[in-house]
Amino acid sequence: MHVIVHRIRLHEGVDPARFETWVRESDYRAAADLKSLHSFAVHRISTHADANANTNAPHEYFEVISVTSPEEFERDMATDTFGRLVAAFDTMASVVDEISGERIEPGYSAD
């Protein structure tokens, strides 16, 4: 399984709640239309030791995308659905780092 990990940083002034609502209501829902996706999740991380003490602390995220193959994912990236997601994402955030690789199968899941 090919895995892509993006580190995401919100643009200055973007409310994290707005971004997280968009992830839940738009990004996750559209994932079913992208046939190359096996799994996809966005995770919130803190950039400070105690972000709870500073409500103005910047929010960062990372997303983990498991795809059937890089080539099939590239085809999905050319779709209108993906284009609309990128256009909305770009108004709120930027991908600041990307890594990718192959999962050493089978992996582990408690399910």
PLY file of the C-alpha trace (Angstrom):
ply
format ascii 1.0
element vertex 111
property float x
property float y
property float z
element edge 110
property int vertex1
property int vertex2
end_header
0.00 0.00 0.00
1.38 3.39 -0.96
1.11 6.05 1.77
1.42 9.83 1.46
1.81 12.06 4.52
1.33 15.83 4.29
2.19 18.32 7.01
-0.35 21.14 6.81
-0.19 24.67 8.19
-3.18 27.00 8.31
-2.82 30.42 6.72
-2.57 33.26 9.19
-6.00 34.30 10.44
-7.79 31.08 9.44
-9.97 29.77 12.25
-9.03 26.14 13.00
-12.72 25.34 13.54
-13.48 26.47 9.98
-10.78 24.20 8.58
-11.82 21.22 10.71
-15.48 21.65 9.73
-14.47 21.70 6.07
-12.39 18.53 6.57
-15.35 16.72 8.16
-18.10 18.00 5.88
-16.34 18.29 2.51
-12.96 16.58 2.39
-14.00 13.33 4.05
-17.29 13.15 2.13
-15.56 13.66 -1.23
-13.03 10.90 -0.46
-15.55 8.24 -1.52
-15.51 9.70 -5.04
-11.74 9.27 -5.37
-11.36 5.63 -6.36
-7.63 5.41 -5.59
-8.13 6.14 -1.88
-7.93 3.25 0.50
-7.99 5.43 3.63
-7.59 9.07 4.52
-7.51 10.99 7.81
-6.46 14.44 9.01
-4.87 14.80 12.45
-4.49 17.95 14.58
-1.13 18.53 16.24
0.11 21.21 18.58
3.16 23.27 17.71
3.66 24.33 21.32
4.37 22.32 24.46
1.13 23.55 26.01
-1.21 24.82 23.29
-4.12 24.81 25.77
-2.43 27.60 27.72
-2.27 29.76 24.58
-5.49 29.85 22.57
-3.65 31.81 19.88
-1.09 29.04 19.34
-0.78 28.16 15.66
-2.51 24.97 14.61
-0.88 22.45 12.36
-2.19 19.22 10.96
-0.99 16.18 9.14
-2.94 13.94 6.82
-2.24 10.32 6.06
-3.46 9.13 2.68
-3.31 5.45 1.70
-3.75 4.93 -2.03
-3.94 1.94 -4.33
-1.03 3.31 -6.38
0.63 6.65 -7.09
-0.52 6.42 -10.72
-4.16 5.87 -9.79
-3.96 8.73 -7.29
-2.56 10.99 -10.03
-5.61 10.15 -12.16
-7.89 11.11 -9.24
-5.95 14.37 -8.86
-7.05 15.31 -12.40
-10.78 15.03 -11.55
-13.14 17.95 -10.94
-13.83 16.63 -7.43
-10.15 16.81 -6.50
-9.81 20.23 -8.13
-12.68 21.62 -6.03
-11.08 20.21 -2.86
-7.71 21.79 -3.69
-9.32 25.17 -4.45
-11.11 25.21 -1.08
-8.06 23.88 0.81
-5.80 26.54 -0.72
-7.96 29.32 0.77
-7.27 27.99 4.28
-3.97 26.14 4.40
-0.78 24.98 2.71
1.04 21.68 2.55
4.46 22.49 3.99
6.03 19.04 3.78
5.35 15.73 2.07
6.74 12.25 2.53
5.59 9.04 0.90
6.43 5.39 0.87
5.21 1.83 0.98
3.68 0.26 4.08
5.42 -2.90 5.22
2.48 -5.29 5.02
0.41 -6.48 6.67
0.68 -3.85 9.41
-1.38 -4.13 12.56
-4.92 -3.15 13.45
-6.81 -4.05 16.61
-10.02 -4.32 14.53
0 1
1 2
2 3
3 4
4 5
5 6
6 7
7 8
8 9
9 10
10 11
11 12
12 13
13 14
14 15
15 16
16 17
17 18
18 19
19 20
20 21
21 22
22 23
23 24
24 25
25 26
26 27
27 28
28 29
29 30
30 31
31 32
32 33
33 34
34 35
35 36
36 37
37 38
38 39
39 40
40 41
41 42
42 43
43 44
44 45
45 46
46 47
47 48
48 49
49 50
50 51
51 52
52 53
53 54
54 55
55 56
56 57
57 58
58 59
59 60
60 61
61 62
62 63
63 64
64 65
65 66
66 67
67 68
68 69
69 70
70 71
71 72
72 73
73 74
74 75
75 76
76 77
77 78
78 79
79 80
80 81
81 82
82 83
83 84
84 85
85 86
86 87
87 88
88 89
89 90
90 91
91 92
92 93
93 94
94 95
95 96
96 97
97 98
98 99
99 100
100 101
101 102
102 103
103 104
104 105
105 106
106 107
107 108
108 109
109 110
